[in-house]
Amino acid sequence: MQLKDQIKCAIATGRLRPGEQLPTVRQLAVELRINPNTVSRVYSELEREGLLATRQGKGSFVQEKNVVSPALPVLEKLIDDLLVRALELGFSIDQVMDILQKKVKEAEPIGPEKGKRE
């Protein structure tokens, strides 16, 4: 897994929490044995995506409020994997959509708090 994906996953899963400071570019580069320019580029990309905020002289931090859920890439990957596997098993896109719609309707009573039923 690439560094950018690792950081996104850490944010999405809560291993990196809003407001938490990330290691400096230099610290992370040394720890991972990669070029500091790579870390700097990844931090810049994540800042443009709204996941990180850089404060001059203080470092990079996980955004307090992310415009886009950091879990979105994780969900998209799960859906991509599901579609590939369903097609390999011989299901059509329409069949997959029908099954998904049925499952969504069944899950509607589930609240936003980590899938707990209300």
N, CA, C and O atoms as CSV, one atom per row, in Angstrom:
chain,resi,resn,atom,element,x,y,z
A,1,MET,N,N,0.849,-1.174,0.000
A,1,MET,CA,C,0.000,0.000,0.000
A,1,MET,C,C,0.895,1.238,0.000
A,1,MET,O,O,1.872,1.311,0.745
A,2,GLN,N,N,0.554,2.195,-0.832
A,2,GLN,CA,C,1.330,3.418,-0.940
A,2,GLN,C,C,1.077,4.320,0.266
A,2,GLN,O,O,0.060,4.192,0.947
A,3,LEU,N,N,2.011,5.228,0.520
A,3,LEU,CA,C,1.933,6.117,1.677
A,3,LEU,C,C,0.623,6.896,1.720
A,3,LEU,O,O,-0.016,6.979,2.768
A,4,LYS,N,N,0.222,7.464,0.592
A,4,LYS,CA,C,-1.011,8.254,0.558
A,4,LYS,C,C,-2.206,7.402,0.981
A,4,LYS,O,O,-3.036,7.844,1.776
A,5,ASP,N,N,-2.293,6.193,0.455
A,5,ASP,CA,C,-3.392,5.295,0.808
A,5,ASP,C,C,-3.326,4.887,2.278
A,5,ASP,O,O,-4.359,4.745,2.932
A,6,GLN,N,N,-2.124,4.701,2.791
A,6,GLN,CA,C,-1.966,4.326,4.196
A,6,GLN,C,C,-2.478,5.433,5.114
A,6,GLN,O,O,-3.157,5.160,6.104
A,7,ILE,N,N,-2.152,6.680,4.784
A,7,ILE,CA,C,-2.605,7.801,5.610
A,7,ILE,C,C,-4.117,7.943,5.507
A,7,ILE,O,O,-4.789,8.158,6.516
A,8,LYS,N,N,-4.663,7.825,4.287
A,8,LYS,CA,C,-6.121,7.902,4.117
A,8,LYS,C,C,-6.816,6.815,4.927
A,8,LYS,O,O,-7.829,7.068,5.580
A,9,CYS,N,N,-6.275,5.623,4.881
A,9,CYS,CA,C,-6.857,4.499,5.618
A,9,CYS,C,C,-6.782,4.754,7.123
A,9,CYS,O,O,-7.731,4.458,7.848
A,10,ALA,N,N,-5.670,5.296,7.592
A,10,ALA,CA,C,-5.515,5.596,9.022
A,10,ALA,C,C,-6.531,6.640,9.469
A,10,ALA,O,O,-7.050,6.562,10.583
A,11,ILE,N,N,-6.817,7.613,8.615
A,11,ILE,CA,C,-7.826,8.624,8.935
A,11,ILE,C,C,-9.210,7.984,8.920
A,11,ILE,O,O,-10.020,8.211,9.818
A,12,ALA,N,N,-9.468,7.186,7.896
A,12,ALA,CA,C,-10.790,6.565,7.747
A,12,ALA,C,C,-11.117,5.617,8.895
A,12,ALA,O,O,-12.270,5.516,9.313
A,13,THR,N,N,-10.109,4.930,9.399
A,13,THR,CA,C,-10.349,3.953,10.462
A,13,THR,C,C,-10.200,4.542,11.859
A,13,THR,O,O,-10.425,3.856,12.856
A,14,GLY,N,N,-9.820,5.815,11.927
A,14,GLY,CA,C,-9.702,6.470,13.226
A,14,GLY,C,C,-8.357,6.294,13.906
A,14,GLY,O,O,-8.169,6.755,15.032
A,15,ARG,N,N,-7.414,5.630,13.235
A,15,ARG,CA,C,-6.069,5.525,13.821
A,15,ARG,C,C,-5.412,6.899,13.878
A,15,ARG,O,O,-4.621,7.186,14.776
A,16,LEU,N,N,-5.753,7.748,12.903
A,16,LEU,CA,C,-5.366,9.163,12.942
A,16,LEU,C,C,-6.648,9.951,13.149
A,16,LEU,O,O,-7.564,9.888,12.328
A,17,ARG,N,N,-6.710,10.686,14.236
A,17,ARG,CA,C,-7.938,11.394,14.602
A,17,ARG,C,C,-7.880,12.863,14.181
A,17,ARG,O,O,-6.796,13.425,14.019
A,18,PRO,N,N,-9.058,13.486,14.005
A,18,PRO,CA,C,-9.087,14.914,13.669
A,18,PRO,C,C,-8.260,15.726,14.667
A,18,PRO,O,O,-8.383,15.560,15.881
A,19,GLY,N,N,-7.421,16.602,14.129
A,19,GLY,CA,C,-6.572,17.447,14.959
A,19,GLY,C,C,-5.239,16.826,15.327
A,19,GLY,O,O,-4.363,17.508,15.859
A,20,GLU,N,N,-5.074,15.547,15.052
A,20,GLU,CA,C,-3.827,14.861,15.408
A,20,GLU,C,C,-2.702,15.283,14.472
A,20,GLU,O,O,-2.888,15.401,13.261
A,21,GLN,N,N,-1.533,15.509,15.062
A,21,GLN,CA,C,-0.376,15.920,14.275
A,21,GLN,C,C,0.307,14.707,13.660
A,21,GLN,O,O,0.483,13.676,14.309
A,22,LEU,N,N,0.690,14.854,12.391
A,22,LEU,CA,C,1.436,13.807,11.708
A,22,LEU,C,C,2.921,14.027,11.951
A,22,LEU,O,O,3.332,15.129,12.316
A,23,PRO,N,N,3.730,12.992,11.753
A,23,PRO,CA,C,5.178,13.186,11.869
A,23,PRO,C,C,5.642,14.224,10.845
A,23,PRO,O,O,4.997,14.425,9.816
A,24,THR,N,N,6.758,14.872,11.138
A,24,THR,CA,C,7.300,15.816,10.167
A,24,THR,C,C,7.707,15.047,8.913
A,24,THR,O,O,7.871,13.827,8.936
A,25,VAL,N,N,7.864,15.782,7.833
A,25,VAL,CA,C,8.293,15.174,6.569
A,25,VAL,C,C,9.594,14.409,6.793
A,25,VAL,O,O,9.740,13.265,6.363
A,26,ARG,N,N,10.522,15.054,7.464
A,26,ARG,CA,C,11.827,14.434,7.687
A,26,ARG,C,C,11.706,13.175,8.553
A,26,ARG,O,O,12.292,12.140,8.234
A,27,GLN,N,N,10.942,13.270,9.652
A,27,GLN,CA,C,10.777,12.112,10.542
A,27,GLN,C,C,10.197,10.914,9.796
A,27,GLN,O,O,10.699,9.795,9.910
A,28,LEU,N,N,9.133,11.162,9.031
A,28,LEU,CA,C,8.472,10.067,8.333
A,28,LEU,C,C,9.363,9.479,7.242
A,28,LEU,O,O,9.391,8.266,7.036
A,29,ALA,N,N,10.089,10.352,6.546
A,29,ALA,CA,C,10.991,9.880,5.495
A,29,ALA,C,C,12.073,8.969,6.076
A,29,ALA,O,O,12.388,7.927,5.501
A,30,VAL,N,N,12.637,9.364,7.209
A,30,VAL,CA,C,13.670,8.548,7.859
A,30,VAL,C,C,13.071,7.226,8.338
A,30,VAL,O,O,13.648,6.159,8.127
A,31,GLU,N,N,11.902,7.312,8.987
A,31,GLU,CA,C,11.254,6.114,9.528
A,31,GLU,C,C,10.917,5.102,8.436
A,31,GLU,O,O,11.099,3.898,8.616
A,32,LEU,N,N,10.420,5.605,7.292
A,32,LEU,CA,C,10.005,4.717,6.207
A,32,LEU,C,C,11.108,4.457,5.187
A,32,LEU,O,O,10.945,3.660,4.263
A,33,ARG,N,N,12.226,5.139,5.371
A,33,ARG,CA,C,13.362,5.021,4.448
A,33,ARG,C,C,12.956,5.360,3.015
A,33,ARG,O,O,13.227,4.618,2.071
A,34,ILE,N,N,12.288,6.523,2.893
A,34,ILE,CA,C,11.898,7.015,1.571
A,34,ILE,C,C,12.366,8.457,1.424
A,34,ILE,O,O,12.772,9.094,2.396
A,35,ASN,N,N,12.304,8.953,0.218
A,35,ASN,CA,C,12.738,10.309,-0.074
A,35,ASN,C,C,11.804,11.316,0.599
A,35,ASN,O,O,10.584,11.175,0.510
A,36,PRO,N,N,12.359,12.334,1.272
A,36,PRO,CA,C,11.518,13.362,1.892
A,36,PRO,C,C,10.594,14.061,0.893
A,36,PRO,O,O,9.502,14.497,1.257
A,37,ASN,N,N,11.029,14.168,-0.360
A,37,ASN,CA,C,10.175,14.793,-1.379
A,37,ASN,C,C,8.888,13.993,-1.585
A,37,ASN,O,O,7.836,14.564,-1.871
A,38,THR,N,N,8.977,12.681,-1.440
A,38,THR,CA,C,7.793,11.825,-1.573
A,38,THR,C,C,6.800,12.137,-0.461
A,38,THR,O,O,5.607,12.295,-0.718
A,39,VAL,N,N,7.286,12.225,0.767
A,39,VAL,CA,C,6.418,12.534,1.910
A,39,VAL,C,C,5.804,13.915,1.731
A,39,VAL,O,O,4.607,14.099,1.950
A,40,SER,N,N,6.618,14.880,1.335
A,40,SER,CA,C,6.132,16.247,1.131
A,40,SER,C,C,5.039,16.289,0.070
A,40,SER,O,O,4.027,16.967,0.242
A,41,ARG,N,N,5.245,15.565,-1.029
A,41,ARG,CA,C,4.250,15.524,-2.103
A,41,ARG,C,C,2.941,14.906,-1.610
A,41,ARG,O,O,1.861,15.416,-1.908
A,42,VAL,N,N,3.038,13.810,-0.856
A,42,VAL,CA,C,1.843,13.141,-0.325
A,42,VAL,C,C,1.098,14.071,0.624
A,42,VAL,O,O,-0.125,14.188,0.536
A,43,TYR,N,N,1.814,14.732,1.530
A,43,TYR,CA,C,1.172,15.667,2.452
A,43,TYR,C,C,0.463,16.782,1.678
A,43,TYR,O,O,-0.655,17.166,2.022
A,44,SER,N,N,1.115,17.297,0.637
A,44,SER,CA,C,0.504,18.365,-0.174
A,44,SER,C,C,-0.762,17.876,-0.870
A,44,SER,O,O,-1.768,18.586,-0.901
A,45,GLU,N,N,-0.716,16.670,-1.427
A,45,GLU,CA,C,-1.895,16.112,-2.105
A,45,GLU,C,C,-3.047,15.916,-1.120
A,45,GLU,O,O,-4.196,16.223,-1.438
A,46,LEU,N,N,-2.744,15.409,0.061
A,46,LEU,CA,C,-3.784,15.193,1.069
A,46,LEU,C,C,-4.346,16.519,1.581
A,46,LEU,O,O,-5.516,16.604,1.955
A,47,GLU,N,N,-3.510,17.540,1.594
A,47,GLU,CA,C,-3.997,18.873,1.977
A,47,GLU,C,C,-4.951,19.405,0.907
A,47,GLU,O,O,-5.997,19.967,1.231
A,48,ARG,N,N,-4.593,19.228,-0.368
A,48,ARG,CA,C,-5.480,19.666,-1.463
A,48,ARG,C,C,-6.806,18.914,-1.437
A,48,ARG,O,O,-7.842,19.463,-1.809
A,49,GLU,N,N,-6.774,17.666,-1.000
A,49,GLU,CA,C,-7.990,16.854,-0.916
A,49,GLU,C,C,-8.813,17.173,0.329
A,49,GLU,O,O,-9.911,16.646,0.504
A,50,GLY,N,N,-8.280,18.035,1.195
A,50,GLY,CA,C,-9.021,18.445,2.378
A,50,GLY,C,C,-8.880,17.526,3.573
A,50,GLY,O,O,-9.631,17.649,4.541
A,51,LEU,N,N,-7.933,16.612,3.521
A,51,LEU,CA,C,-7.755,15.676,4.634
A,51,LEU,C,C,-6.750,16.170,5.665
A,51,LEU,O,O,-6.849,15.829,6.844
A,52,LEU,N,N,-5.781,16.973,5.225
A,52,LEU,CA,C,-4.760,17.506,6.122
A,52,LEU,C,C,-4.760,19.024,6.065
A,52,LEU,O,O,-5.211,19.630,5.093
A,53,ALA,N,N,-4.243,19.619,7.127
A,53,ALA,CA,C,-4.014,21.063,7.167
A,53,ALA,C,C,-2.583,21.265,7.637
A,53,ALA,O,O,-2.151,20.645,8.608
A,54,THR,N,N,-1.852,22.128,6.953
A,54,THR,CA,C,-0.480,22.414,7.345
A,54,THR,C,C,-0.440,23.792,7.973
A,54,THR,O,O,-0.924,24.768,7.400
A,55,ARG,N,N,0.143,23.858,9.157
A,55,ARG,CA,C,0.284,25.136,9.864
A,55,ARG,C,C,1.758,25.504,9.857
A,55,ARG,O,O,2.605,24.756,10.345
A,56,GLN,N,N,2.046,26.666,9.298
A,56,GLN,CA,C,3.427,27.123,9.154
A,56,GLN,C,C,4.166,27.032,10.490
A,56,GLN,O,O,3.727,27.594,11.493
A,57,GLY,N,N,5.274,26.327,10.488
A,57,GLY,CA,C,6.101,26.203,11.674
A,57,GLY,C,C,5.580,25.230,12.721
A,57,GLY,O,O,6.248,24.993,13.727
A,58,LYS,N,N,4.403,24.664,12.502
A,58,LYS,CA,C,3.820,23.745,13.494
A,58,LYS,C,C,3.706,22.319,12.966
A,58,LYS,O,O,3.796,21.367,13.740
A,59,GLY,N,N,3.509,22.159,11.658
A,59,GLY,CA,C,3.419,20.824,11.092
A,59,GLY,C,C,2.112,20.553,10.378
A,59,GLY,O,O,1.323,21.463,10.125
A,60,SER,N,N,1.896,19.291,10.057
A,60,SER,CA,C,0.693,18.853,9.348
A,60,SER,C,C,-0.223,18.120,10.317
A,60,SER,O,O,0.223,17.315,11.134
A,61,PHE,N,N,-1.516,18.420,10.207
A,61,PHE,CA,C,-2.517,17.873,11.112
A,61,PHE,C,C,-3.684,17.313,10.314
A,61,PHE,O,O,-3.975,17.781,9.214
A,62,VAL,N,N,-4.352,16.309,10.873
A,62,VAL,CA,C,-5.575,15.791,10.268
A,62,VAL,C,C,-6.628,16.881,10.416
A,62,VAL,O,O,-6.802,17.446,11.496
A,63,GLN,N,N,-7.326,17.172,9.326
A,63,GLN,CA,C,-8.361,18.209,9.350
A,63,GLN,C,C,-9.399,17.896,10.418
A,63,GLN,O,O,-9.759,16.739,10.635
A,64,GLU,N,N,-9.871,18.944,11.080
A,64,GLU,CA,C,-10.919,18.779,12.095
A,64,GLU,C,C,-12.203,18.278,11.455
A,64,GLU,O,O,-12.839,17.353,11.960
A,65,LYS,N,N,-12.578,18.891,10.345
A,65,LYS,CA,C,-13.789,18.479,9.636
A,65,LYS,C,C,-13.416,18.255,8.182
A,65,LYS,O,O,-13.048,19.187,7.467
A,66,ASN,N,N,-13.517,17.021,7.762
A,66,ASN,CA,C,-13.201,16.698,6.379
A,66,ASN,C,C,-14.426,16.923,5.514
A,66,ASN,O,O,-15.523,16.464,5.832
A,67,VAL,N,N,-14.223,17.638,4.413
A,67,VAL,CA,C,-15.310,17.916,3.489
A,67,VAL,C,C,-15.848,16.607,2.920
A,67,VAL,O,O,-17.060,16.407,2.844
A,68,VAL,N,N,-14.954,15.734,2.529
A,68,VAL,CA,C,-15.326,14.420,2.013
A,68,VAL,C,C,-14.918,13.402,3.069
A,68,VAL,O,O,-13.829,13.488,3.636
A,69,SER,N,N,-15.774,12.463,3.322
A,69,SER,CA,C,-15.460,11.449,4.325
A,69,SER,C,C,-14.158,10.751,3.956
A,69,SER,O,O,-13.988,10.316,2.817
A,70,PRO,N,N,-13.243,10.640,4.906
A,70,PRO,CA,C,-11.997,9.943,4.611
A,70,PRO,C,C,-12.221,8.456,4.353
A,70,PRO,O,O,-11.341,7.770,3.833
A,71,ALA,N,N,-13.392,7.968,4.714
A,71,ALA,CA,C,-13.705,6.557,4.483
A,71,ALA,C,C,-14.163,6.297,3.050
A,71,ALA,O,O,-14.276,5.143,2.636
A,72,LEU,N,N,-14.426,7.361,2.289
A,72,LEU,CA,C,-14.929,7.192,0.924
A,72,LEU,C,C,-14.032,6.305,0.063
A,72,LEU,O,O,-14.547,5.404,-0.598
A,73,PRO,N,N,-12.716,6.517,0.040
A,73,PRO,CA,C,-11.882,5.629,-0.785
A,73,PRO,C,C,-11.955,4.170,-0.339
A,73,PRO,O,O,-11.876,3.265,-1.170
A,74,VAL,N,N,-12.101,3.939,0.944
A,74,VAL,CA,C,-12.213,2.572,1.453
A,74,VAL,C,C,-13.505,1.945,0.945
A,74,VAL,O,O,-13.511,0.807,0.477
A,75,LEU,N,N,-14.599,2.699,1.042
A,75,LEU,CA,C,-15.892,2.210,0.558
A,75,LEU,C,C,-15.847,1.953,-0.947
A,75,LEU,O,O,-16.344,0.930,-1.418
A,76,GLU,N,N,-15.254,2.879,-1.700
A,76,GLU,CA,C,-15.169,2.703,-3.152
A,76,GLU,C,C,-14.387,1.443,-3.508
A,76,GLU,O,O,-14.755,0.729,-4.440
A,77,LYS,N,N,-13.318,1.167,-2.777
A,77,LYS,CA,C,-12.519,-0.039,-3.027
A,77,LYS,C,C,-13.337,-1.294,-2.731
A,77,LYS,O,O,-13.280,-2.266,-3.484
A,78,LEU,N,N,-14.098,-1.272,-1.635
A,78,LEU,CA,C,-14.949,-2.417,-1.307
A,78,LEU,C,C,-15.972,-2.669,-2.409
A,78,LEU,O,O,-16.210,-3.813,-2.796
A,79,ILE,N,N,-16.572,-1.597,-2.911
A,79,ILE,CA,C,-17.575,-1.729,-3.972
A,79,ILE,C,C,-16.931,-2.235,-5.256
A,79,ILE,O,O,-17.488,-3.096,-5.937
A,80,ASP,N,N,-15.756,-1.700,-5.588
A,80,ASP,CA,C,-15.043,-2.175,-6.779
A,80,ASP,C,C,-14.771,-3.675,-6.679
A,80,ASP,O,O,-15.002,-4.423,-7.629
A,81,ASP,N,N,-14.277,-4.103,-5.516
A,81,ASP,CA,C,-13.979,-5.524,-5.309
A,81,ASP,C,C,-15.245,-6.369,-5.406
A,81,ASP,O,O,-15.235,-7.447,-6.000
A,82,LEU,N,N,-16.339,-5.873,-4.819
A,82,LEU,CA,C,-17.618,-6.580,-4.872
A,82,LEU,C,C,-18.076,-6.755,-6.319
A,82,LEU,O,O,-18.487,-7.845,-6.717
A,83,LEU,N,N,-18.002,-5.683,-7.099
A,83,LEU,CA,C,-18.447,-5.755,-8.495
A,83,LEU,C,C,-17.608,-6.739,-9.301
A,83,LEU,O,O,-18.144,-7.549,-10.058
A,84,VAL,N,N,-16.309,-6.663,-9.136
A,84,VAL,CA,C,-15.427,-7.576,-9.868
A,84,VAL,C,C,-15.772,-9.019,-9.527
A,84,VAL,O,O,-15.910,-9.859,-10.417
A,85,ARG,N,N,-15.911,-9.302,-8.240
A,85,ARG,CA,C,-16.203,-10.678,-7.806
A,85,ARG,C,C,-17.576,-11.137,-8.286
A,85,ARG,O,O,-17.726,-12.272,-8.739
A,86,ALA,N,N,-18.587,-10.258,-8.190
A,86,ALA,CA,C,-19.942,-10.615,-8.630
A,86,ALA,C,C,-19.959,-10.921,-10.128
A,86,ALA,O,O,-20.607,-11.875,-10.559
A,87,LEU,N,N,-19.257,-10.122,-10.915
A,87,LEU,CA,C,-19.201,-10.360,-12.360
A,87,LEU,C,C,-18.469,-11.666,-12.657
A,87,LEU,O,O,-18.858,-12.404,-13.563
A,88,GLU,N,N,-17.410,-11.954,-11.896
A,88,GLU,CA,C,-16.690,-13.221,-12.062
A,88,GLU,C,C,-17.601,-14.413,-11.766
A,88,GLU,O,O,-17.460,-15.476,-12.371
A,89,LEU,N,N,-18.526,-14.229,-10.838
A,89,LEU,CA,C,-19.456,-15.299,-10.470
A,89,LEU,C,C,-20.628,-15.420,-11.440
A,89,LEU,O,O,-21.467,-16.309,-11.301
A,90,GLY,N,N,-20.680,-14.519,-12.426
A,90,GLY,CA,C,-21.710,-14.612,-13.452
A,90,GLY,C,C,-22.935,-13.743,-13.241
A,90,GLY,O,O,-23.901,-13.849,-13.995
A,91,PHE,N,N,-22.914,-12.885,-12.229
A,91,PHE,CA,C,-24.043,-11.981,-12.014
A,91,PHE,C,C,-23.955,-10.810,-12.982
A,91,PHE,O,O,-22.863,-10.368,-13.337
A,92,SER,N,N,-25.110,-10.310,-13.406
A,92,SER,CA,C,-25.137,-9.110,-14.248
A,92,SER,C,C,-25.136,-7.879,-13.344
A,92,SER,O,O,-25.407,-7.975,-12.147
A,93,ILE,N,N,-24.831,-6.734,-13.927
A,93,ILE,CA,C,-24.865,-5.476,-13.173
A,93,ILE,C,C,-26.267,-5.246,-12.613
A,93,ILE,O,O,-26.416,-4.822,-11.467
A,94,ASP,N,N,-27.299,-5.527,-13.422
A,94,ASP,CA,C,-28.681,-5.345,-12.954
A,94,ASP,C,C,-28.977,-6.233,-11.748
A,94,ASP,O,O,-29.637,-5.801,-10.802
A,95,GLN,N,N,-28.492,-7.467,-11.780
A,95,GLN,CA,C,-28.709,-8.366,-10.645
A,95,GLN,C,C,-28.007,-7.844,-9.389
A,95,GLN,O,O,-28.561,-7.880,-8.291
A,96,VAL,N,N,-26.788,-7.362,-9.573
A,96,VAL,CA,C,-26.039,-6.813,-8.441
A,96,VAL,C,C,-26.771,-5.604,-7.871
A,96,VAL,O,O,-26.887,-5.466,-6.653
A,97,MET,N,N,-27.265,-4.728,-8.744
A,97,MET,CA,C,-28.006,-3.542,-8.292
A,97,MET,C,C,-29.262,-3.938,-7.526
A,97,MET,O,O,-29.573,-3.349,-6.491
A,98,ASP,N,N,-29.984,-4.934,-8.032
A,98,ASP,CA,C,-31.199,-5.397,-7.348
A,98,ASP,C,C,-30.875,-5.912,-5.943
A,98,ASP,O,O,-31.570,-5.596,-4.978
A,99,ILE,N,N,-29.823,-6.697,-5.848
A,99,ILE,CA,C,-29.423,-7.250,-4.549
A,99,ILE,C,C,-28.997,-6.126,-3.606
A,99,ILE,O,O,-29.375,-6.114,-2.435
A,100,LEU,N,N,-28.210,-5.181,-4.123
A,100,LEU,CA,C,-27.762,-4.057,-3.293
A,100,LEU,C,C,-28.940,-3.221,-2.804
A,100,LEU,O,O,-28.990,-2.834,-1.637
A,101,GLN,N,N,-29.892,-2.943,-3.705
A,101,GLN,CA,C,-31.066,-2.163,-3.305
A,101,GLN,C,C,-31.851,-2.883,-2.217
A,101,GLN,O,O,-32.325,-2.258,-1.268
A,102,LYS,N,N,-31.986,-4.183,-2.353
A,102,LYS,CA,C,-32.689,-4.977,-1.339
A,102,LYS,C,C,-31.958,-4.883,-0.002
A,102,LYS,O,O,-32.582,-4.686,1.041
A,103,LYS,N,N,-30.657,-5.023,-0.037
A,103,LYS,CA,C,-29.858,-4.974,1.188
A,103,LYS,C,C,-29.897,-3.587,1.824
A,103,LYS,O,O,-29.924,-3.468,3.049
A,104,VAL,N,N,-29.901,-2.547,1.009
A,104,VAL,CA,C,-29.989,-1.178,1.536
A,104,VAL,C,C,-31.311,-0.980,2.256
A,104,VAL,O,O,-31.353,-0.396,3.339
A,105,LYS,N,N,-32.393,-1.468,1.656
A,105,LYS,CA,C,-33.709,-1.346,2.295
A,105,LYS,C,C,-33.747,-2.106,3.610
A,105,LYS,O,O,-34.334,-1.633,4.583
A,106,GLU,N,N,-33.128,-3.276,3.649
A,106,GLU,CA,C,-33.077,-4.062,4.884
A,106,GLU,C,C,-32.262,-3.353,5.963
A,106,GLU,O,O,-32.533,-3.507,7.154
A,107,ALA,N,N,-31.270,-2.582,5.546
A,107,ALA,CA,C,-30.371,-1.925,6.498
A,107,ALA,C,C,-30.857,-0.551,6.928
A,107,ALA,O,O,-30.237,0.056,7.802
A,108,GLU,N,N,-31.934,-0.035,6.359
A,108,GLU,CA,C,-32.388,1.318,6.675
A,108,GLU,C,C,-32.551,1.599,8.162
A,108,GLU,O,O,-32.272,2.721,8.584
A,109,PRO,N,N,-32.992,0.636,8.989
A,109,PRO,CA,C,-33.106,0.944,10.416
A,109,PRO,C,C,-31.763,1.140,11.116
A,109,PRO,O,O,-31.719,1.556,12.274
A,110,ILE,N,N,-30.678,0.845,10.421
A,110,ILE,CA,C,-29.362,0.978,11.036
A,110,ILE,C,C,-29.011,2.453,11.119
A,110,ILE,O,O,-29.093,3.176,10.126
A,111,GLY,N,N,-28.619,2.898,12.316
A,111,GLY,CA,C,-28.273,4.298,12.542
A,111,GLY,C,C,-26.864,4.613,12.098
A,111,GLY,O,O,-26.104,3.717,11.730
A,112,PRO,N,N,-26.511,5.901,12.132
A,112,PRO,CA,C,-25.197,6.332,11.669
A,112,PRO,C,C,-24.060,5.959,12.608
A,112,PRO,O,O,-22.895,6.015,12.215
A,113,GLU,N,N,-24.376,5.579,13.840
A,113,GLU,CA,C,-23.324,5.265,14.794
A,113,GLU,C,C,-22.789,3.859,14.600
A,113,GLU,O,O,-23.250,2.918,15.247
A,114,LYS,N,N,-21.828,3.717,13.722
A,114,LYS,CA,C,-21.118,2.463,13.500
A,114,LYS,C,C,-22.033,1.281,13.255
A,114,LYS,O,O,-21.774,0.175,13.729
A,115,GLY,N,N,-23.112,1.519,12.508
A,115,GLY,CA,C,-23.968,0.427,12.099
A,115,GLY,C,C,-24.870,-0.125,13.173
A,115,GLY,O,O,-25.436,-1.205,13.003
A,116,LYS,N,N,-25.021,0.584,14.275
A,116,LYS,CA,C,-25.895,0.096,15.348
A,116,LYS,C,C,-27.341,0.390,15.008
A,116,LYS,O,O,-27.661,1.448,14.467
A,117,ARG,N,N,-28.198,-0.538,15.323
A,117,ARG,CA,C,-29.629,-0.343,15.090
A,117,ARG,C,C,-30.168,0.632,16.113
A,117,ARG,O,O,-29.795,0.597,17.285
A,118,GLU,N,N,-31.057,1.509,15.650
A,118,GLU,CA,C,-31.627,2.528,16.534
A,118,GLU,C,C,-32.733,1.961,17.380
A,118,GLU,O,O,-33.326,2.681,18.184
